Amino acid sequence: MSAAATASAPTQRHIFISHADEDRLMSIEVVEALEADLFPCWIAHRDIPPGASWMGAIVDAIVASRLMIVVVSKYSIASENVLREVTIAADERVPFLPFCVDGALFSKDFRFFFSTAHRLNAFNLPQQEAIGLLRASVAGRLGVTR
């Protein structure tokens, strides 16, 4: 295995954050809040080192994750890459938590994957309240008492 591939190997049992590029700031807030609660997260722009295979690192990170949070917005619903990530998570039986940050309607593809998933509709809430609910949802989903 190359040095770049080794460097990009994700920490086991983290939370994978799936998002569109346009939702990067919200995703960073999600990561900061969850890591403050000691839930390790994996997010592509931070955790893929220079020179590593972007797509390979993402697949490895999804496979090694215990939960995927999908930041759902009009941008992520239109993103083929976010759909690919959700598809891989479903194939690997990684549970996902849709964190809906705007009122975007799910495409047919996303409806297929999210039809039975508990989703957190945060778009009518102040941002800090929404993040707080996400933190509680993740703790509950992972069986952690806060």
ZAPA-344172 format. One record per atom (N, C-alpha, C, O): x, y, z; atom name. Coordinates in steps of 0.05 Angstrom, whole numbers, plus 32768, in hexadecimal, padded with zeros to 4 digits. Layout:
((X, Y, Z), "CA")
...
END
This chain:
((8011, 7FE9, 8000), "N")
((8000, 8000, 8000), "CA")
((8012, 8019, 8000), "C")
((8026, 801A, 800E), "O")
((800B, 802D, 7FF0), "N")
((801B, 8045, 7FEE), "CA")
((8019, 8056, 8007), "C")
((8006, 8052, 8017), "O")
((802C, 8068, 800A), "N")
((802B, 807A, 8022), "CA")
((8012, 808B, 8021), "C")
((8006, 8090, 8036), "O")
((800A, 8094, 8009), "N")
((7FF2, 80A5, 8007), "CA")
((7FD9, 8094, 800E), "C")
((7FC7, 809E, 801C), "O")
((7FD8, 807B, 8006), "N")
((7FC1, 806A, 800C), "CA")
((7FC0, 8065, 802A), "C")
((7FAA, 8065, 8036), "O")
((7FD7, 805F, 8036), "N")
((7FD8, 805B, 8053), "CA")
((7FCF, 8073, 8062), "C")
((7FC1, 8071, 8076), "O")
((7FD8, 808B, 805A), "N")
((7FD1, 80A3, 8067), "CA")
((7FB4, 80A9, 8066), "C")
((7FA8, 80B6, 8078), "O")
((7FA6, 80A0, 8050), "N")
((7F8A, 80A6, 804E), "CA")
((7F78, 8091, 805B), "C")
((7F60, 8095, 805B), "O")
((7F83, 807C, 8066), "N")
((7F73, 8067, 8073), "CA")
((7F64, 8074, 808A), "C")
((7F71, 807F, 809C), "O")
((7F4A, 8071, 808B), "N")
((7F3A, 807E, 809F), "CA")
((7F3C, 8070, 80BA), "C")
((7F42, 8058, 80BC), "O")
((7F37, 8080, 80CF), "N")
((7F34, 8075, 80EA), "CA")
((7F1C, 8063, 80EB), "C")
((7F07, 806B, 80E1), "O")
((7F1E, 804C, 80F7), "N")
((7F07, 803A, 80F9), "CA")
((7EF0, 8047, 8109), "C")
((7EF5, 8055, 811D), "O")
((7ED9, 8041, 8100), "N")
((7EC0, 8047, 810F), "CA")
((7EBB, 8065, 8113), "C")
((7EB2, 806D, 8128), "O")
((7EC0, 8074, 80FF), "N")
((7EBA, 8091, 80FF), "CA")
((7E9F, 8096, 80F3), "C")
((7E91, 8083, 80EB), "O")
((7E97, 80AF, 80F3), "N")
((7E7E, 80B8, 80E6), "CA")
((7E86, 80C5, 80CC), "C")
((7E96, 80D7, 80CC), "O")
((7E7C, 80BB, 80B6), "N")
((7E82, 80C6, 809B), "CA")
((7E6E, 80DD, 8096), "C")
((7E56, 80D9, 8099), "O")
((7E79, 80F3, 808E), "N")
((7E68, 810B, 8088), "CA")
((7E67, 810E, 8069), "C")
((7E7B, 8113, 805C), "O")
((7E4F, 810A, 805E), "N")
((7E4A, 810D, 8042), "CA")
((7E3C, 8128, 803D), "C")
((7E29, 812E, 804A), "O")
((7E47, 8137, 802A), "N")
((7E3C, 8151, 8025), "CA")
((7E44, 815B, 8009), "C")
((7E57, 8151, 7FFE), "O")
((7E35, 816E, 7FFF), "N")
((7E3D, 817B, 7FE6), "CA")
((7E51, 8191, 7FED), "C")
((7E51, 819C, 8003), "O")
((7E61, 8198, 7FD9), "N")
((7E75, 81AD, 7FDE), "CA")
((7E69, 81C7, 7FE8), "C")
((7E74, 81D5, 7FF9), "O")
((7E51, 81CE, 7FDE), "N")
((7E44, 81E6, 7FE6), "CA")
((7E3C, 81E6, 8004), "C")
((7E36, 81FC, 800F), "O")
((7E3A, 81CF, 8010), "N")
((7E33, 81CC, 802D), "CA")
((7E4B, 81C8, 803F), "C")
((7E49, 81BE, 8055), "O")
((7E62, 81D0, 8035), "N")
((7E7B, 81CB, 8044), "CA")
((7E7B, 81D8, 8060), "C")
((7E83, 81CC, 8073), "O")
((7E72, 81F1, 8061), "N")
((7E72, 81FF, 807B), "CA")
((7E60, 81F1, 8090), "C")
((7E68, 81EE, 80A7), "O")
((7E49, 81E9, 8087), "N")
((7E37, 81DA, 809A), "CA")
((7E44, 81C0, 80A2), "C")
((7E42, 81B8, 80B9), "O")
((7E50, 81B2, 808F), "N")
((7E5D, 8199, 8095), "CA")
((7E74, 819C, 80A9), "C")
((7E77, 818B, 80BA), "O")
((7E83, 81B1, 80A6), "N")
((7E98, 81B7, 80BA), "CA")
((7E8D, 81BB, 80D5), "C")
((7E98, 81B1, 80E9), "O")
((7E76, 81C9, 80D7), "N")
((7E69, 81CD, 80F1), "CA")
((7E60, 81B2, 80FD), "C")
((7E62, 81AE, 8115), "O")
((7E55, 81A1, 80EC), "N")
((7E4D, 8187, 80F5), "CA")
((7E64, 8177, 8100), "C")
((7E63, 816B, 8116), "O")
((7E7B, 8177, 80F2), "N")
((7E92, 8168, 80FA), "CA")
((7E9C, 8174, 8115), "C")
((7EA2, 8164, 8128), "O")
((7E9F, 818E, 8117), "N")
((7EA9, 819A, 8130), "CA")
((7E97, 8193, 8148), "C")
((7EA1, 818D, 815D), "O")
((7E7D, 8194, 8144), "N")
((7E6A, 818D, 815A), "CA")
((7E6D, 8170, 8162), "C")
((7E6E, 816A, 817A), "O")
((7E6D, 815E, 814F), "N")
((7E6F, 8141, 8155), "CA")
((7E8A, 813A, 8161), "C")
((7E8B, 812A, 8174), "O")
((7E9F, 8146, 8157), "N")
((7EB9, 813F, 8162), "CA")
((7EBC, 814B, 817E), "C")
((7ECC, 8141, 818E), "O")
((7EAE, 8161, 8184), "N")
((7EAE, 816C, 819F), "CA")
((7EA1, 8158, 81B3), "C")
((7EA7, 8158, 81CA), "O")
((7E8F, 8148, 81A8), "N")
((7E82, 8133, 81B8), "CA")
((7E91, 8118, 81B6), "C")
((7E88, 8104, 81BF), "O")
((7EA9, 8119, 81AC), "N")
((7EBB, 8103, 81A9), "CA")
((7EB2, 80ED, 8196), "C")
((7EB8, 80D6, 8199), "O")
((7EA3, 80F6, 8181), "N")
((7E9B, 80E4, 816B), "CA")
((7EAE, 80EA, 8154), "C")
((7EAB, 80FF, 8147), "O")
((7EC2, 80D9, 814F), "N")
((7ED4, 80DF, 8139), "CA")
((7EC5, 80E0, 811E), "C")
((7EB3, 80CF, 8119), "O")
((7ECC, 80F3, 810E), "N")
((7EBF, 80F6, 80F4), "CA")
((7ED3, 80F4, 80DD), "C")
((7EEB, 80F8, 80E2), "O")
((7ECA, 80EE, 80C6), "N")
((7EDA, 80ED, 80AE), "CA")
((7ECC, 80FF, 8099), "C")
((7EB5, 80FB, 8093), "O")
((7EDB, 8113, 808F), "N")
((7ED0, 8125, 807B), "CA")
((7EE6, 8128, 8065), "C")
((7EFD, 812D, 806C), "O")
((7EDE, 8126, 804D), "N")
((7EF1, 8123, 8037), "CA")
((7F06, 813A, 8035), "C")
((7F1E, 8135, 8034), "O")
((7EFC, 8152, 8036), "N")
((7F0F, 8169, 8031), "CA")
((7F25, 816A, 8047), "C")
((7F3A, 8176, 8042), "O")
((7F20, 815F, 805E), "N")
((7F33, 815F, 8074), "CA")
((7F44, 8146, 8075), "C")
((7F5B, 8147, 807B), "O")
((7F37, 812F, 806F), "N")
((7F43, 8116, 8076), "CA")
((7F50, 8107, 805E), "C")
((7F5B, 80F1, 8062), "O")
((7F4E, 8111, 8047), "N")
((7F5C, 8105, 8030), "CA")
((7F76, 8115, 802C), "C")
((7F75, 812C, 8025), "O")
((7F8C, 8108, 8030), "N")
((7FA6, 8116, 802D), "CA")
((7FAC, 811B, 8010), "C")
((7FA3, 810D, 7FFE), "O")
((7FBD, 812F, 800B), "N")
((7FC5, 8135, 7FEF), "CA")
((7FD2, 811C, 7FE3), "C")
((7FE2, 810E, 7FEF), "O")
((7FCB, 8117, 7FCA), "N")
((7FD7, 8100, 7FBB), "CA")
((7FC8, 80E6, 7FBE), "C")
((7FCD, 80D3, 7FAF), "O")
((7FB5, 80E5, 7FD1), "N")
((7FA6, 80CC, 7FD4), "CA")
((7F90, 80CA, 7FBF), "C")
((7F87, 80DF, 7FB4), "O")
((7F87, 80B2, 7FBA), "N")
((7F70, 80AE, 7FA8), "CA")
((7F57, 80B8, 7FB6), "C")
((7F4E, 80AD, 7FCA), "O")
((7F4B, 80CD, 7FAB), "N")
((7F33, 80DA, 7FB7), "CA")
((7F1C, 80C5, 7FB9), "C")
((7F11, 80C1, 7FCE), "O")
((7F16, 80B8, 7FA3), "N")
((7F00, 80A5, 7FA3), "CA")
((7F05, 808D, 7FB4), "C")
((7EF4, 8083, 7FC3), "O")
((7F1E, 8082, 7FB3), "N")
((7F25, 806B, 7FC3), "CA")
((7F24, 8072, 7FE1), "C")
((7F1A, 8061, 7FF1), "O")
((7F2D, 8089, 7FE9), "N")
((7F2C, 8092, 8005), "CA")
((7F0F, 8094, 800F), "C")
((7F09, 808D, 8025), "O")
((7EFE, 809E, 7FFE), "N")
((7EE2, 80A1, 8006), "CA")
((7ED5, 8085, 800A), "C")
((7EC7, 8081, 801D), "O")
((7EDA, 8073, 7FF8), "N")
((7ECF, 8058, 7FFB), "CA")
((7EDA, 804B, 8014), "C")
((7ECA, 8040, 8024), "O")
((7EF4, 804D, 8019), "N")
((7EFF, 8042, 8032), "CA")
((7EF2, 804E, 804A), "C")
((7EEC, 8040, 805E), "O")
((7EEE, 8068, 804A), "N")
((7EE3, 8076, 8061), "CA")
((7EC6, 806E, 8066), "C")
((7EBE, 806A, 807D), "O")
((7EB7, 806A, 8051), "N")
((7E9B, 8062, 8054), "CA")
((7E9A, 8046, 8060), "C")
((7E8B, 8040, 8072), "O")
((7EAA, 8034, 8055), "N")
((7EAA, 8018, 805E), "CA")
((7EB2, 8016, 807B), "C")
((7EA7, 8005, 808A), "O")
((7EC3, 8028, 8085), "N")
((7ECD, 8027, 80A0), "CA")
((7EBB, 8036, 80B4), "C")
((7EC1, 8037, 80CC), "O")
((7EA7, 8043, 80AA), "N")
((7E97, 8055, 80BB), "CA")
((7E81, 8045, 80CA), "C")
((7E78, 8030, 80C1), "O")
((7E78, 8051, 80E0), "N")
((7E62, 8045, 80EF), "CA")
((7E47, 8053, 80EA), "C")
((7E32, 8049, 80F1), "O")
((7E49, 806B, 80DD), "N")
((7E31, 807B, 80D7), "CA")
((7E39, 808F, 80C2), "C")
((7E4F, 8099, 80C2), "O")
((7E26, 8094, 80B0), "N")
((7E2A, 80A9, 809C), "CA")
((7E15, 80BF, 80A2), "C")
((7DFD, 80B9, 80A3), "O")
((7E1E, 80D7, 80A5), "N")
((7E0C, 80EE, 80A6), "CA")
((7E0D, 80FB, 808A), "C")
((7E22, 8101, 8080), "O")
((7DF5, 80FE, 807F), "N")
((7DF3, 810A, 8065), "CA")
((7DE7, 8126, 8069), "C")
((7DD0, 8129, 8072), "O")
((7DF6, 813B, 8063), "N")
((7DEC, 8156, 8064), "CA")
((7DDB, 815A, 804B), "C")
((7DE5, 815C, 8035), "O")
((7DC1, 815A, 804F), "N")
((7DAE, 815A, 8039), "CA")
((7DA5, 8177, 8033), "C")
((7D9B, 8185, 8044), "O")
((7DAA, 817E, 801A), "N")
((7DA2, 8199, 8011), "CA")
((7D9C, 8197, 7FF3), "C")
((7D9F, 8182, 7FE7), "O")
((7D94, 81AD, 7FE8), "N")
((7D8F, 81AD, 7FCB), "CA")
((7DA9, 81A7, 7FBB), "C")
((7DA8, 819C, 7FA5), "O")
((7DBF, 81AD, 7FC8), "N")
((7DD9, 81A7, 7FBB), "CA")
((7DE0, 8189, 7FBC), "C")
((7DE9, 817E, 7FA8), "O")
((7DDC, 817D, 7FD3), "N")
((7DE3, 8161, 7FD6), "CA")
((7DD0, 814F, 7FC6), "C")
((7DD7, 813A, 7FBC), "O")
((7DB6, 8157, 7FC5), "N")
((7DA3, 8148, 7FB5), "CA")
((7DAB, 8148, 7F98), "C")
((7DA5, 8134, 7F8A), "O")
((7DB8, 815D, 7F8F), "N")
((7DC1, 815E, 7F72), "CA")
((7DDC, 8153, 7F6E), "C")
((7DE6, 8152, 7F57), "O")
((7DEA, 814A, 7F83), "N")
((7E06, 8141, 7F81), "CA")
((7E07, 8123, 7F7B), "C")
((7DFD, 8112, 7F8B), "O")
((7E13, 811C, 7F65), "N")
((7E17, 8100, 7F5F), "CA")
((7E2B, 80F3, 7F72), "C")
((7E28, 80DB, 7F78), "O")
((7E3E, 8102, 7F7C), "N")
((7E51, 80F7, 7F8F), "CA")
((7E44, 80F0, 7FAA), "C")
((7E4A, 80DB, 7FB5), "O")
((7E32, 8101, 7FB3), "N")
((7E24, 80FB, 7FCC), "CA")
((7E13, 80E2, 7FC8), "C")
((7E13, 80D0, 7FDA), "O")
((7E06, 80E0, 7FB2), "N")
((7DF6, 80C8, 7FAC), "CA")
((7E08, 80AF, 7FAB), "C")
((7E00, 809A, 7FB5), "O")
((7E1F, 80B1, 7F9F), "N")
((7E32, 809A, 7F9F), "CA")
((7E3A, 8092, 7FBB), "C")
((7E3A, 807B, 7FC2), "O")
((7E3F, 80A6, 7FCC), "N")
((7E47, 80A0, 7FE8), "CA")
((7E31, 8092, 7FF7), "C")
((7E36, 807F, 8005), "O")
((7E18, 809B, 7FF3), "N")
((7E01, 808F, 8000), "CA")
((7DFD, 8072, 7FF6), "C")
((7DF7, 8060, 8005), "O")
((7E01, 806E, 7FDC), "N")
((7DFF, 8054, 7FD0), "CA")
((7E13, 8041, 7FDC), "C")
((7E0D, 802A, 7FE3), "O")
((7E2C, 804A, 7FDF), "N")
((7E41, 8039, 7FEB), "CA")
((7E3A, 8032, 8008), "C")
((7E3D, 801C, 8011), "O")
((7E30, 8047, 8017), "N")
((7E29, 8042, 8033), "CA")
((7E12, 802D, 8034), "C")
((7E13, 801B, 8045), "O")
((7DFF, 802F, 8023), "N")
((7DE9, 801B, 8022), "CA")
((7DF4, 7FFF, 801C), "C")
((7DEC, 7FEB, 8028), "O")
((7E05, 7FFE, 8008), "N")
((7E11, 7FE4, 8001), "CA")
((7E21, 7FD8, 8018), "C")
((7E21, 7FBF, 801B), "O")
((7E2E, 7FE9, 8028), "N")
((7E3E, 7FDF, 803E), "CA")
((7E2E, 7FDD, 8058), "C")
((7E39, 7FD6, 806D), "O")
((7E15, 7FE3, 8057), "N")
((7E03, 7FE3, 806E), "CA")
((7E0C, 7FF6, 8084), "C")
((7E09, 7FF1, 809C), "O")
((7E16, 800D, 807C), "N")
((7E1D, 8022, 808E), "CA")
((7E04, 8033, 8092), "C")
((7DF9, 803D, 807E), "O")
((7DFA, 8036, 80AA), "N")
((7DE2, 8045, 80AE), "CA")
((7DE6, 8063, 80A8), "C")
((7DFD, 806D, 80AC), "O")
((7DD2, 8071, 809E), "N")
((7DD5, 808D, 8099), "CA")
((7DC0, 809D, 80A7), "C")
((7DA9, 8094, 80AC), "O")
((7DC7, 80B6, 80AD), "N")
((7DB5, 80C9, 80B9), "CA")
((7DB4, 80E2, 80A7), "C")
((7DC7, 80F1, 80A6), "O")
((7D9E, 80E6, 8099), "N")
((7D9B, 80FE, 8089), "CA")
((7D96, 8116, 809B), "C")
((7D83, 8117, 80AB), "O")
((7DA7, 812A, 8098), "N")
((7DA6, 8143, 80A7), "CA")
((7D9D, 8158, 8093), "C")
((7DAE, 8164, 8085), "O")
((7D83, 815E, 8092), "N")
((7D77, 816F, 807E), "CA")
((7D7A, 818C, 8086), "C")
((7D6D, 8195, 8099), "O")
((7D8A, 819B, 8076), "N")
((7D90, 81B7, 807E), "CA")
((7D81, 81CB, 806D), "C")
((7D83, 81E3, 8073), "O")
((7D72, 81C2, 805A), "N")
((7D5F, 81D4, 804C), "CA")
((7D47, 81C3, 8044), "C")
((7D46, 81AB, 804A), "O")
((7D34, 81CF, 8037), "N")
((7D1B, 81C1, 8031), "CA")
((7D1B, 81B1, 8017), "C")
((7D06, 81AC, 800C), "O")
((7D33, 81AA, 800E), "N")
((7D35, 819C, 7FF4), "CA")
((7D26, 8181, 7FF5), "C")
((7D27, 8172, 8009), "O")
((7D17, 817C, 7FE0), "N")
((7D09, 8162, 7FDD), "CA")
((7D1D, 814D, 7FD4), "C")
((7D2E, 8153, 7FC3), "O")
((7D1B, 8135, 7FDE), "N")
((7D2C, 8120, 7FD5), "CA")
((7D26, 8119, 7FB8), "C")
((7D0F, 8118, 7FB0), "O")
((7D3B, 8113, 7FA9), "N")
((7D38, 8108, 7F8E), "CA")
((7D2E, 80EB, 7F92), "C")
((7D2E, 80E1, 7FA8), "O")
((7D26, 80DE, 7F7C), "N")
((7D1D, 80C2, 7F7E), "CA")
((7D33, 80B1, 7F89), "C")
((7D2E, 809F, 7F99), "O")
((7D4C, 80B6, 7F80), "N")
((7D62, 80A6, 7F8A), "CA")
((7D66, 80A9, 7FA8), "C")
((7D6A, 8095, 7FB6), "O")
((7D65, 80C1, 7FB2), "N")
((7D68, 80C5, 7FCE), "CA")
((7D50, 80BB, 7FDE), "C")
((7D53, 80B0, 7FF4), "O")
((7D39, 80BD, 7FD3), "N")
((7D21, 80B2, 7FE0), "CA")
((7D24, 8094, 7FE4), "C")
((7D1D, 8089, 7FF9), "O")
((7D2F, 8087, 7FD0), "N")
((7D34, 806A, 7FD2), "CA")
((7D45, 8064, 7FEB), "C")
((7D3E, 8052, 7FFA), "O")
((7D5B, 8072, 7FEF), "N")
((7D6D, 806D, 8005), "CA")
((7D63, 8077, 801F), "C")
((7D68, 806A, 8034), "O")
((7D55, 808D, 8020), "N")
((7D4D, 809A, 8039), "CA")
((7D31, 8093, 8041), "C")
((7D27, 809E, 8055), "O")
((7D23, 8082, 8033), "N")
((7D07, 807C, 8039), "CA")
((7D03, 8071, 8055), "C")
((7CEE, 8076, 8061), "O")
((7D16, 8062, 805F), "N")
((7D12, 8057, 807A), "CA")
((7D25, 8063, 808E), "C")
((7D25, 805B, 80A6), "O")
((7D35, 8076, 8086), "N")
((7D49, 8082, 8099), "CA")
((7D3C, 8098, 80A9), "C")
((7D2C, 80A8, 809F), "O")
((7D42, 8098, 80C3), "N")
((7D3A, 80AF, 80D4), "CA")
((7D49, 80C7, 80C9), "C")
((7D62, 80C6, 80C6), "O")
((7D3B, 80DD, 80C4), "N")
((7D49, 80F5, 80BA), "CA")
((7D44, 810C, 80CE), "C")
((7D30, 810D, 80DB), "O")
((7D57, 811D, 80CF), "N")
((7D56, 8134, 80E1), "CA")
((7D51, 814C, 80CF), "C")
((7D62, 8155, 80C1), "O")
((7D38, 8157, 80D1), "N")
((7D31, 816F, 80C1), "CA")
((7D39, 8188, 80D1), "C")
((7D2B, 818F, 80E4), "O")
((7D4F, 8194, 80C9), "N")
((7D5A, 81AA, 80D8), "CA")
((7D57, 81C5, 80CB), "C")
((7D60, 81D9, 80D6), "O")
((7D49, 81C6, 80B5), "N")
((7D48, 81DE, 80A5), "CA")
((7D37, 81F4, 80B1), "C")
((7D3A, 820B, 80A9), "O")
((7D25, 81EE, 80C3), "N")
((7D15, 8203, 80D0), "CA")
((7D20, 820B, 80EC), "C")
((7D12, 8219, 80FB), "O")
((7D37, 8201, 80F3), "N")
((7D42, 8206, 810D), "CA")
((7D5A, 8218, 810C), "C")
((7D68, 8219, 80F7), "O")
((7D60, 8227, 8121), "N")
((7D79, 8236, 8122), "CA")
((7D90, 8222, 8120), "C")
((7D8E, 820B, 812A), "O")
((7DA6, 822A, 8113), "N")
((7DBB, 8217, 810D), "CA")
((7DC6, 8209, 8126), "C")
((7DCB, 81F1, 8125), "O")
((7DCB, 8217, 813B), "N")
((7DD6, 820B, 8153), "CA")
((7DC2, 81F6, 815F), "C")
((7DCB, 81E2, 816A), "O")
((7DA9, 81FC, 815E), "N")
((7D95, 81E9, 8168), "CA")
((7D95, 81D0, 8157), "C")
((7D93, 81BA, 8161), "O")
((7D97, 81D4, 813C), "N")
((7D98, 81BD, 812A), "CA")
((7DB0, 81AC, 812F), "C")
((7DAF, 8193, 812F), "O")
((7DC7, 81B8, 8133), "N")
((7DE0, 81A9, 8139), "CA")
((7DDD, 819A, 8154), "C")
((7DE6, 8183, 8156), "O")
((7DD0, 81A7, 8167), "N")
((7DCC, 8199, 8181), "CA")
((7DBA, 8181, 817E), "C")
((7DC0, 816C, 818A), "O")
((7DA6, 8183, 816E), "N")
((7D94, 816B, 8169), "CA")
((7DA4, 8156, 815A), "C")
((7DA0, 813E, 815F), "O")
((7DB5, 815E, 8148), "N")
((7DC5, 814A, 813A), "CA")
((7DD8, 813B, 814D), "C")
((7DDB, 8123, 814C), "O")
((7DE4, 814A, 815F), "N")
((7DF6, 813E, 8173), "CA")
((7DE7, 8129, 8183), "C")
((7DF1, 8113, 8188), "O")
((7DCF, 8131, 818C), "N")
((7DBF, 811E, 819C), "CA")
((7DB6, 8106, 818C), "C")
((7DB6, 80F0, 8196), "O")
((7DAF, 810A, 8173), "N")
((7DA7, 80F4, 8161), "CA")
((7DBE, 80E1, 815D), "C")
((7DBA, 80C8, 815D), "O")
((7DD6, 80EB, 8159), "N")
((7DED, 80DA, 8155), "CA")
((7DF3, 80CA, 816E), "C")
((7DF8, 80B2, 816D), "O")
((7DF2, 80D7, 8185), "N")
((7DF7, 80CA, 819E), "CA")
((7DE3, 80B3, 81A2), "C")
((7DEA, 809D, 81A9), "O")
((7DC9, 80B9, 819D), "N")
((7DB5, 80A5, 81A0), "CA")
((7DB8, 808E, 818C), "C")
((7DB5, 8077, 8193), "O")
((7DBF, 8095, 8174), "N")
((7DC3, 8081, 815F), "CA")
((7DDA, 806E, 8166), "C")
((7DD9, 8056, 815F), "O")
((7DEF, 8079, 8172), "N")
((7E06, 8069, 8179), "CA")
((7E05, 805D, 8195), "C")
((7E18, 8051, 819E), "O")
((7DEF, 8062, 81A3), "N")
((7DEB, 8056, 81BE), "CA")
((7DFC, 8063, 81D3), "C")
((7E04, 8056, 81E6), "O")
((7E02, 807D, 81D0), "N")
((7E13, 808B, 81E3), "CA")
((7E01, 809D, 81F4), "C")
((7DF1, 80AD, 81EA), "O")
((7E04, 809B, 820E), "N")
((7DF5, 80AC, 8221), "CA")
((7E04, 80C6, 8224), "C")
((7E1C, 80C6, 822A), "O")
((7DF6, 80DC, 8220), "N")
((7E03, 80F7, 8223), "CA")
((7DFB, 8103, 823D), "C")
((7E04, 811A, 8243), "O")
END
